[in-house]
Amino acid sequence: MRYFLHLSYHGGAYAGWQRQPNAPTVQETLEKALSTLLRQPTEVTGCGRTDTGVHARNYVAHFDGPDEPLPPTFLRSINSLLPFDIAVHDMQAMHPEAHARFDAFERSYTYRISTIKDPFTRDTAWAAPRAHDLNLEAMQAVADLLPQYEAFATFCKTGSDAKHFRCKLTEARWEQDPANHLLLFHITANRFLRGMVRLTVGACVLAGYGQITPEEVREALEKQIPIKGSLSVPAHGLFFEGARYL
């Protein structure tokens, strides 16, 4: 039987989701726990990649389990085998062809910028230098450009194995959360390129500091070239928020 798992994780201790030869990953850790619990080698397929240090609130993965239904104690048992920074919240029995990655038609991320020095968010939000100087209107002007384009080589990290740079963006917006001293960037698309969200936030931040203009970002997108002096913001402020399925 095929199962979907809904999980969250703190990415600080991991080299991203995807299995790596010489570094701990979320996928490898989850597979070891499942293999121990099910007493058979168990591979897990995730709904997408997250980079080193990136967190996830509602990540979806699938695995194939035994033919008989899993016991009601499954969630308690799998969580007892996982470290504290990975938690499985829900499990769903699916049809055999259901696919956590290929069936997802939309994915969402949030980037968190702390506007104050806060020891309680130091590994879940970026304390941007001089955050009080950021011009949110200029940052949103850059964000407003994104849904107008279909290709994003401008915001793809070098060394990517992507076969094309096309993405369909449906959301790109900044939000102020004054109660928690945060600036939040919400972005949703059908797919994301390697390092895309962190480079996109970086472009917004550079505009917010007045170091580039929205027109310079538009020109880079028109020509599909990197932004001069591009900034990739730190990974620990980025959260994978979830994937949507039909």
PALUMDO-67074 format. One record per residue (C-alpha): residue in three letters; chain; x, y, z. Coordinates in Angstrom, 1 decimal. Layout:
BEGIN
@r = ALA; c = A; c1 = X; c2 = Y; c3 = Z
...
This chain:
BEGIN
@r = MET; c = A; c1 = 0.0; c2 = 0.0; c3 = 0.0
@r = ARG; c = A; c1 = 1.2; c2 = 3.6; c3 = -0.7
@r = TYR; c = A; c1 = 1.0; c2 = 6.2; c3 = 2.0
@r = PHE; c = A; c1 = 1.4; c2 = 9.9; c3 = 2.1
@r = LEU; c = A; c1 = 3.1; c2 = 11.4; c3 = 5.2
@r = HIS; c = A; c1 = 2.7; c2 = 15.0; c3 = 6.3
@r = LEU; c = A; c1 = 5.7; c2 = 16.1; c3 = 8.3
@r = SER; c = A; c1 = 7.6; c2 = 19.2; c3 = 9.6
@r = TYR; c = A; c1 = 11.2; c2 = 19.6; c3 = 10.2
@r = HIS; c = A; c1 = 13.8; c2 = 22.1; c3 = 11.5
@r = GLY; c = A; c1 = 16.5; c2 = 22.1; c3 = 8.8
@r = GLY; c = A; c1 = 19.4; c2 = 23.3; c3 = 10.9
@r = ALA; c = A; c1 = 21.1; c2 = 20.0; c3 = 11.3
@r = TYR; c = A; c1 = 20.5; c2 = 18.7; c3 = 7.8
@r = ALA; c = A; c1 = 22.0; c2 = 19.1; c3 = 4.3
@r = GLY; c = A; c1 = 18.5; c2 = 19.6; c3 = 2.9
@r = TRP; c = A; c1 = 15.8; c2 = 17.0; c3 = 2.1
@r = GLN; c = A; c1 = 17.5; c2 = 14.9; c3 = -0.5
@r = ARG; c = A; c1 = 19.8; c2 = 12.0; c3 = 0.4
@r = GLN; c = A; c1 = 23.6; c2 = 12.9; c3 = 0.2
@r = PRO; c = A; c1 = 26.6; c2 = 10.6; c3 = 0.3
@r = ASN; c = A; c1 = 28.5; c2 = 12.3; c3 = 3.1
@r = ALA; c = A; c1 = 26.0; c2 = 14.5; c3 = 5.0
@r = PRO; c = A; c1 = 22.8; c2 = 13.9; c3 = 7.1
@r = THR; c = A; c1 = 19.6; c2 = 14.7; c3 = 5.3
@r = VAL; c = A; c1 = 15.9; c2 = 14.5; c3 = 6.2
@r = GLN; c = A; c1 = 15.1; c2 = 11.9; c3 = 3.6
@r = GLU; c = A; c1 = 17.8; c2 = 9.6; c3 = 4.9
@r = THR; c = A; c1 = 16.8; c2 = 10.0; c3 = 8.5
@r = LEU; c = A; c1 = 13.1; c2 = 9.3; c3 = 7.7
@r = GLU; c = A; c1 = 14.0; c2 = 6.3; c3 = 5.6
@r = LYS; c = A; c1 = 16.1; c2 = 4.8; c3 = 8.5
@r = ALA; c = A; c1 = 13.2; c2 = 5.3; c3 = 10.9
@r = LEU; c = A; c1 = 10.6; c2 = 3.7; c3 = 8.6
@r = SER; c = A; c1 = 12.9; c2 = 0.8; c3 = 7.7
@r = THR; c = A; c1 = 13.4; c2 = 0.1; c3 = 11.4
@r = LEU; c = A; c1 = 9.6; c2 = 0.3; c3 = 12.2
@r = LEU; c = A; c1 = 8.5; c2 = -1.7; c3 = 9.2
@r = ARG; c = A; c1 = 11.4; c2 = -4.2; c3 = 9.4
@r = GLN; c = A; c1 = 12.2; c2 = -3.9; c3 = 5.7
@r = PRO; c = A; c1 = 14.1; c2 = -1.4; c3 = 3.6
@r = THR; c = A; c1 = 11.8; c2 = 1.5; c3 = 2.8
@r = GLU; c = A; c1 = 12.5; c2 = 4.3; c3 = 0.4
@r = VAL; c = A; c1 = 10.7; c2 = 7.7; c3 = 0.7
@r = THR; c = A; c1 = 9.9; c2 = 10.2; c3 = -2.1
@r = GLY; c = A; c1 = 9.4; c2 = 13.8; c3 = -1.2
@r = CYS; c = A; c1 = 7.3; c2 = 16.5; c3 = -2.8
@r = GLY; c = A; c1 = 10.5; c2 = 18.5; c3 = -3.7
@r = ARG; c = A; c1 = 14.0; c2 = 19.5; c3 = -2.6
@r = THR; c = A; c1 = 14.8; c2 = 21.9; c3 = 0.2
@r = ASP; c = A; c1 = 18.4; c2 = 23.2; c3 = 0.6
@r = THR; c = A; c1 = 20.8; c2 = 22.9; c3 = 3.5
@r = GLY; c = A; c1 = 19.3; c2 = 24.6; c3 = 6.6
@r = VAL; c = A; c1 = 15.8; c2 = 25.2; c3 = 5.1
@r = HIS; c = A; c1 = 12.8; c2 = 24.3; c3 = 7.3
@r = ALA; c = A; c1 = 9.5; c2 = 22.8; c3 = 6.4
@r = ARG; c = A; c1 = 6.1; c2 = 23.2; c3 = 8.1
@r = ASN; c = A; c1 = 4.0; c2 = 20.8; c3 = 6.0
@r = TYR; c = A; c1 = 6.2; c2 = 18.7; c3 = 3.8
@r = VAL; c = A; c1 = 4.6; c2 = 15.7; c3 = 2.0
@r = ALA; c = A; c1 = 6.4; c2 = 12.4; c3 = 1.2
@r = HIS; c = A; c1 = 5.2; c2 = 9.0; c3 = 0.1
@r = PHE; c = A; c1 = 6.4; c2 = 5.4; c3 = 0.8
@r = ASP; c = A; c1 = 5.2; c2 = 1.9; c3 = 0.0
@r = GLY; c = A; c1 = 4.4; c2 = -0.1; c3 = 3.0
@r = PRO; c = A; c1 = 3.2; c2 = -3.7; c3 = 3.7
@r = ASP; c = A; c1 = -0.1; c2 = -4.9; c3 = 2.1
@r = GLU; c = A; c1 = -1.9; c2 = -5.0; c3 = 5.4
@r = PRO; c = A; c1 = -3.0; c2 = -1.6; c3 = 6.9
@r = LEU; c = A; c1 = -0.6; c2 = 0.1; c3 = 9.3
@r = PRO; c = A; c1 = -1.6; c2 = 0.0; c3 = 13.0
@r = PRO; c = A; c1 = -3.2; c2 = 3.0; c3 = 14.7
@r = THR; c = A; c1 = 0.0; c2 = 3.3; c3 = 16.7
@r = PHE; c = A; c1 = 2.1; c2 = 4.1; c3 = 13.6
@r = LEU; c = A; c1 = 2.4; c2 = 7.9; c3 = 14.2
@r = ARG; c = A; c1 = 3.4; c2 = 7.5; c3 = 17.8
@r = SER; c = A; c1 = 5.9; c2 = 4.8; c3 = 16.9
@r = ILE; c = A; c1 = 7.5; c2 = 6.6; c3 = 13.9
@r = ASN; c = A; c1 = 7.9; c2 = 9.8; c3 = 16.0
@r = SER; c = A; c1 = 9.5; c2 = 7.9; c3 = 18.8
@r = LEU; c = A; c1 = 12.2; c2 = 6.8; c3 = 16.3
@r = LEU; c = A; c1 = 12.8; c2 = 10.2; c3 = 14.7
@r = PRO; c = A; c1 = 14.9; c2 = 13.0; c3 = 16.3
@r = PHE; c = A; c1 = 13.1; c2 = 15.9; c3 = 17.9
@r = ASP; c = A; c1 = 13.7; c2 = 18.2; c3 = 14.8
@r = ILE; c = A; c1 = 11.5; c2 = 16.0; c3 = 12.6
@r = ALA; c = A; c1 = 7.9; c2 = 15.3; c3 = 13.3
@r = VAL; c = A; c1 = 5.3; c2 = 13.3; c3 = 11.3
@r = HIS; c = A; c1 = 1.8; c2 = 14.7; c3 = 11.9
@r = ASP; c = A; c1 = -0.4; c2 = 12.7; c3 = 9.6
@r = MET; c = A; c1 = -0.6; c2 = 9.6; c3 = 7.4
@r = GLN; c = A; c1 = -2.9; c2 = 8.8; c3 = 4.5
@r = ALA; c = A; c1 = -3.4; c2 = 5.6; c3 = 2.6
@r = MET; c = A; c1 = -3.4; c2 = 6.5; c3 = -1.1
@r = HIS; c = A; c1 = -4.0; c2 = 4.7; c3 = -4.4
@r = PRO; c = A; c1 = -0.8; c2 = 2.9; c3 = -5.7
@r = GLU; c = A; c1 = 0.0; c2 = 5.5; c3 = -8.4
@r = ALA; c = A; c1 = -0.3; c2 = 8.6; c3 = -6.1
@r = HIS; c = A; c1 = 3.0; c2 = 10.5; c3 = -6.2
@r = ALA; c = A; c1 = 4.1; c2 = 13.1; c3 = -3.6
@r = ARG; c = A; c1 = 6.2; c2 = 15.0; c3 = -6.2
@r = PHE; c = A; c1 = 4.6; c2 = 14.6; c3 = -9.6
@r = ASP; c = A; c1 = 1.0; c2 = 15.0; c3 = -8.4
@r = ALA; c = A; c1 = 1.7; c2 = 18.3; c3 = -6.6
@r = PHE; c = A; c1 = 0.6; c2 = 21.3; c3 = -8.8
@r = GLU; c = A; c1 = 1.7; c2 = 24.1; c3 = -6.5
@r = ARG; c = A; c1 = 4.3; c2 = 24.7; c3 = -3.8
@r = SER; c = A; c1 = 4.6; c2 = 27.6; c3 = -1.3
@r = TYR; c = A; c1 = 7.4; c2 = 29.1; c3 = 0.7
@r = THR; c = A; c1 = 7.7; c2 = 31.9; c3 = 3.3
@r = TYR; c = A; c1 = 10.9; c2 = 33.8; c3 = 4.1
@r = ARG; c = A; c1 = 11.1; c2 = 35.5; c3 = 7.5
@r = ILE; c = A; c1 = 13.2; c2 = 38.6; c3 = 8.2
@r = SER; c = A; c1 = 13.5; c2 = 39.7; c3 = 11.8
@r = THR; c = A; c1 = 13.5; c2 = 43.5; c3 = 12.2
@r = ILE; c = A; c1 = 15.1; c2 = 43.3; c3 = 15.7
@r = LYS; c = A; c1 = 17.8; c2 = 41.2; c3 = 17.4
@r = ASP; c = A; c1 = 15.8; c2 = 38.3; c3 = 18.8
@r = PRO; c = A; c1 = 17.6; c2 = 35.3; c3 = 20.4
@r = PHE; c = A; c1 = 14.4; c2 = 33.3; c3 = 20.1
@r = THR; c = A; c1 = 14.2; c2 = 33.5; c3 = 16.3
@r = ARG; c = A; c1 = 17.9; c2 = 33.5; c3 = 15.5
@r = ASP; c = A; c1 = 17.7; c2 = 30.2; c3 = 13.7
@r = THR; c = A; c1 = 14.3; c2 = 30.6; c3 = 12.1
@r = ALA; c = A; c1 = 14.5; c2 = 34.2; c3 = 10.8
@r = TRP; c = A; c1 = 17.2; c2 = 36.3; c3 = 9.3
@r = ALA; c = A; c1 = 18.1; c2 = 39.4; c3 = 11.4
@r = ALA; c = A; c1 = 18.9; c2 = 41.5; c3 = 8.4
@r = PRO; c = A; c1 = 21.4; c2 = 44.3; c3 = 9.0
@r = ARG; c = A; c1 = 19.7; c2 = 47.7; c3 = 9.3
@r = ALA; c = A; c1 = 16.3; c2 = 46.0; c3 = 8.8
@r = HIS; c = A; c1 = 14.6; c2 = 49.2; c3 = 10.0
@r = ASP; c = A; c1 = 15.9; c2 = 50.9; c3 = 6.8
@r = LEU; c = A; c1 = 14.2; c2 = 48.5; c3 = 4.4
@r = ASN; c = A; c1 = 11.7; c2 = 50.2; c3 = 2.1
@r = LEU; c = A; c1 = 8.8; c2 = 47.7; c3 = 1.9
@r = GLU; c = A; c1 = 7.2; c2 = 49.5; c3 = -1.0
@r = ALA; c = A; c1 = 10.4; c2 = 49.0; c3 = -3.1
@r = MET; c = A; c1 = 10.5; c2 = 45.4; c3 = -2.0
@r = GLN; c = A; c1 = 6.9; c2 = 44.8; c3 = -3.1
@r = ALA; c = A; c1 = 7.6; c2 = 46.6; c3 = -6.4
@r = VAL; c = A; c1 = 10.2; c2 = 43.8; c3 = -7.2
@r = ALA; c = A; c1 = 7.8; c2 = 41.1; c3 = -6.0
@r = ASP; c = A; c1 = 5.1; c2 = 42.5; c3 = -8.3
@r = LEU; c = A; c1 = 7.3; c2 = 42.0; c3 = -11.3
@r = LEU; c = A; c1 = 7.6; c2 = 38.2; c3 = -10.8
@r = PRO; c = A; c1 = 4.1; c2 = 37.0; c3 = -11.9
@r = GLN; c = A; c1 = 4.6; c2 = 38.9; c3 = -15.2
@r = TYR; c = A; c1 = 7.4; c2 = 36.5; c3 = -16.3
@r = GLU; c = A; c1 = 7.5; c2 = 32.8; c3 = -17.1
@r = ALA; c = A; c1 = 11.3; c2 = 32.2; c3 = -17.0
@r = PHE; c = A; c1 = 13.6; c2 = 32.8; c3 = -14.0
@r = ALA; c = A; c1 = 17.2; c2 = 32.1; c3 = -15.0
@r = THR; c = A; c1 = 17.9; c2 = 35.4; c3 = -13.2
@r = PHE; c = A; c1 = 17.1; c2 = 33.7; c3 = -9.9
@r = CYS; c = A; c1 = 18.7; c2 = 30.3; c3 = -10.5
@r = LYS; c = A; c1 = 21.8; c2 = 29.3; c3 = -8.6
@r = THR; c = A; c1 = 24.8; c2 = 28.5; c3 = -10.7
@r = GLY; c = A; c1 = 25.4; c2 = 24.7; c3 = -11.2
@r = SER; c = A; c1 = 21.7; c2 = 23.9; c3 = -11.3
@r = ASP; c = A; c1 = 20.8; c2 = 20.7; c3 = -13.3
@r = ALA; c = A; c1 = 17.4; c2 = 22.3; c3 = -14.3
@r = LYS; c = A; c1 = 16.4; c2 = 21.5; c3 = -17.9
@r = HIS; c = A; c1 = 14.5; c2 = 24.7; c3 = -18.2
@r = PHE; c = A; c1 = 13.9; c2 = 27.9; c3 = -16.2
@r = ARG; c = A; c1 = 10.1; c2 = 28.2; c3 = -16.6
@r = CYS; c = A; c1 = 8.0; c2 = 28.5; c3 = -13.5
@r = LYS; c = A; c1 = 4.4; c2 = 29.7; c3 = -13.1
@r = LEU; c = A; c1 = 4.1; c2 = 32.1; c3 = -10.1
@r = THR; c = A; c1 = 0.7; c2 = 32.7; c3 = -8.6
@r = GLU; c = A; c1 = 1.8; c2 = 34.7; c3 = -5.5
@r = ALA; c = A; c1 = 4.7; c2 = 37.0; c3 = -4.5
@r = ARG; c = A; c1 = 4.0; c2 = 39.4; c3 = -1.7
@r = TRP; c = A; c1 = 5.5; c2 = 41.0; c3 = 1.3
@r = GLU; c = A; c1 = 3.7; c2 = 41.2; c3 = 4.7
@r = GLN; c = A; c1 = 4.5; c2 = 43.1; c3 = 7.9
@r = ASP; c = A; c1 = 4.0; c2 = 41.3; c3 = 11.2
@r = PRO; c = A; c1 = 4.7; c2 = 44.1; c3 = 13.7
@r = ALA; c = A; c1 = 3.6; c2 = 42.1; c3 = 16.7
@r = ASN; c = A; c1 = 6.4; c2 = 39.6; c3 = 16.1
@r = HIS; c = A; c1 = 8.9; c2 = 42.1; c3 = 14.5
@r = LEU; c = A; c1 = 8.9; c2 = 40.3; c3 = 11.2
@r = LEU; c = A; c1 = 8.8; c2 = 40.9; c3 = 7.5
@r = LEU; c = A; c1 = 7.3; c2 = 37.9; c3 = 5.7
@r = PHE; c = A; c1 = 7.7; c2 = 37.1; c3 = 2.0
@r = HIS; c = A; c1 = 5.1; c2 = 34.7; c3 = 0.6
@r = ILE; c = A; c1 = 5.7; c2 = 33.0; c3 = -2.8
@r = THR; c = A; c1 = 3.8; c2 = 30.3; c3 = -4.5
@r = ALA; c = A; c1 = 4.6; c2 = 28.5; c3 = -7.9
@r = ASN; c = A; c1 = 4.2; c2 = 25.2; c3 = -9.6
@r = ARG; c = A; c1 = 8.0; c2 = 24.7; c3 = -9.3
@r = PHE; c = A; c1 = 11.1; c2 = 26.4; c3 = -8.0
@r = LEU; c = A; c1 = 14.6; c2 = 26.5; c3 = -9.4
@r = ARG; c = A; c1 = 17.7; c2 = 25.8; c3 = -7.2
@r = GLY; c = A; c1 = 18.2; c2 = 28.7; c3 = -4.8
@r = MET; c = A; c1 = 15.3; c2 = 30.6; c3 = -6.5
@r = VAL; c = A; c1 = 13.5; c2 = 31.9; c3 = -3.4
@r = ARG; c = A; c1 = 16.6; c2 = 33.0; c3 = -1.6
@r = LEU; c = A; c1 = 17.9; c2 = 34.9; c3 = -4.6
@r = THR; c = A; c1 = 14.5; c2 = 36.4; c3 = -5.2
@r = VAL; c = A; c1 = 14.3; c2 = 37.6; c3 = -1.6
@r = GLY; c = A; c1 = 17.8; c2 = 38.9; c3 = -2.0
@r = ALA; c = A; c1 = 16.8; c2 = 41.1; c3 = -4.9
@r = CYS; c = A; c1 = 13.9; c2 = 42.5; c3 = -2.9
@r = VAL; c = A; c1 = 16.2; c2 = 43.3; c3 = 0.0
@r = LEU; c = A; c1 = 18.7; c2 = 45.0; c3 = -2.3
@r = ALA; c = A; c1 = 15.8; c2 = 47.1; c3 = -3.6
@r = GLY; c = A; c1 = 14.7; c2 = 47.8; c3 = -0.1
@r = TYR; c = A; c1 = 18.1; c2 = 49.2; c3 = 0.8
@r = GLY; c = A; c1 = 18.1; c2 = 51.3; c3 = -2.4
@r = GLN; c = A; c1 = 21.1; c2 = 49.4; c3 = -3.9
@r = ILE; c = A; c1 = 19.2; c2 = 48.4; c3 = -7.0
@r = THR; c = A; c1 = 15.9; c2 = 49.5; c3 = -8.6
@r = PRO; c = A; c1 = 12.9; c2 = 47.5; c3 = -9.6
@r = GLU; c = A; c1 = 13.7; c2 = 48.5; c3 = -13.2
@r = GLU; c = A; c1 = 17.1; c2 = 46.9; c3 = -13.0
@r = VAL; c = A; c1 = 15.4; c2 = 43.7; c3 = -11.8
@r = ARG; c = A; c1 = 13.0; c2 = 44.0; c3 = -14.7
@r = GLU; c = A; c1 = 15.9; c2 = 44.3; c3 = -17.2
@r = ALA; c = A; c1 = 17.6; c2 = 41.3; c3 = -15.7
@r = LEU; c = A; c1 = 14.4; c2 = 39.2; c3 = -16.1
@r = GLU; c = A; c1 = 13.9; c2 = 40.5; c3 = -19.7
@r = LYS; c = A; c1 = 17.5; c2 = 39.4; c3 = -20.6
@r = GLN; c = A; c1 = 17.4; c2 = 36.3; c3 = -18.3
@r = ILE; c = A; c1 = 20.8; c2 = 37.3; c3 = -16.7
@r = PRO; c = A; c1 = 21.9; c2 = 37.5; c3 = -13.1
@r = ILE; c = A; c1 = 21.4; c2 = 40.7; c3 = -11.1
@r = LYS; c = A; c1 = 24.7; c2 = 42.5; c3 = -10.6
@r = GLY; c = A; c1 = 25.8; c2 = 42.0; c3 = -7.0
@r = SER; c = A; c1 = 23.1; c2 = 39.5; c3 = -6.4
@r = LEU; c = A; c1 = 22.3; c2 = 38.5; c3 = -2.9
@r = SER; c = A; c1 = 21.3; c2 = 35.0; c3 = -1.7
@r = VAL; c = A; c1 = 19.8; c2 = 35.5; c3 = 1.8
@r = PRO; c = A; c1 = 20.6; c2 = 32.9; c3 = 4.6
@r = ALA; c = A; c1 = 18.8; c2 = 29.6; c3 = 4.5
@r = HIS; c = A; c1 = 17.6; c2 = 29.6; c3 = 8.1
@r = GLY; c = A; c1 = 14.9; c2 = 32.2; c3 = 7.3
@r = LEU; c = A; c1 = 13.2; c2 = 30.0; c3 = 4.7
@r = PHE; c = A; c1 = 10.3; c2 = 27.8; c3 = 5.3
@r = PHE; c = A; c1 = 8.6; c2 = 25.3; c3 = 2.9
@r = GLU; c = A; c1 = 4.9; c2 = 25.9; c3 = 3.7
@r = GLY; c = A; c1 = 3.3; c2 = 23.1; c3 = 1.8
@r = ALA; c = A; c1 = 2.2; c2 = 21.5; c3 = -1.5
@r = ARG; c = A; c1 = -1.2; c2 = 21.4; c3 = -3.1
@r = TYR; c = A; c1 = -2.8; c2 = 18.4; c3 = -4.7
@r = LEU; c = A; c1 = -6.0; c2 = 17.9; c3 = -6.7
